[in-house]
Amino acid sequence: MNIVVLVKQVPDSGADRNLRNDDNTVDRGSANNVINEMDEYAIEEALKIKEAHGGEVTILTMGPDRATESIRKALSMGPDKAVHVLDDALHGSCAVATSKVLAAALGQLNADLVICGAESTDGRVQVMPHMIAERLGVAALTGARKLTVDGATLTVERQTEEGYEVVTAATPAVVSVWDTINEPRYPSFKGIMAAKKKPVQTLSLAALGVAADEVGFDGATSAVVEHTKRPPRSGGAKITDEGEGGVKLVEFLATEKFV
């Protein structure tokens, strides 16, 4: 089975994240960038399928030069190779344009199964799996907490707020996963060393047949108009109980529409 895992490099969610003042995009240059957390679960699931059914696992990333760091980290977990879509014109691309580029790359990779995280920690829009599946004309099995492969048939337990749904589809398909699906392995020293020699193919927009004016700021269907820093947290209201504390508390809760 030919499996492709989508991996995105994002600013570490445990550190301060900022937007650039010049174009209102995520400031990745000054951030500590890491693999999107959900994508690590996608990598692990792809490796488990390969171990059980055979095949090949390819990492697909769209991003600037520095995304190579996350590609090598992903490869150290065990995938066979990677493809890096790299082009200066991609800066400022919206989700719609990003899905077009990734779908074009996937069209060249002939994947039987595309696995990705359910969301990215920087955007958190949860639309990429659906957009890519629509562009490729294949099924989208999203929000999986369990994935079973039986020949060309995929079955997922789709996580919901009420429990889960069982959904099936035939390959090729796009599957997105939550962090409840597995426990990602840690790269071994052998895996880290081997990752340095694994092939990483670089693709430009021209190689994908995508025009520069279809992506970036020119092709964006949405944009951040302005941004401000989150205001510092202020102290809460204090109620001094001088015999009427209960009344004052109820009045405050009523003002906040809690009662």
ABEGO torsion letter per residue (X at the ends): XBBBBBBBBBBBAABBBBBBAAAGBBBAAABBBBBBAAAAAAAAAAAAAAAAAEEBBBBBBBEBAAAAAAAAAAAAAGBABBBBBBBAAABGBBAAAAAAAAAAAAAAAGBABBBBBABBAAAGAGAAAAAAAAAAGBBBBBGBABBBBBEABBBBBBBBAAEBBBBBBBOBBBBBBBAAABBBBBBBAAAAAAAAABBBBBBBAAAAGBBAAABEAAABABBBABBBBBBBBBBBBBBBBAGAAAAAAAAAAAAAGAX
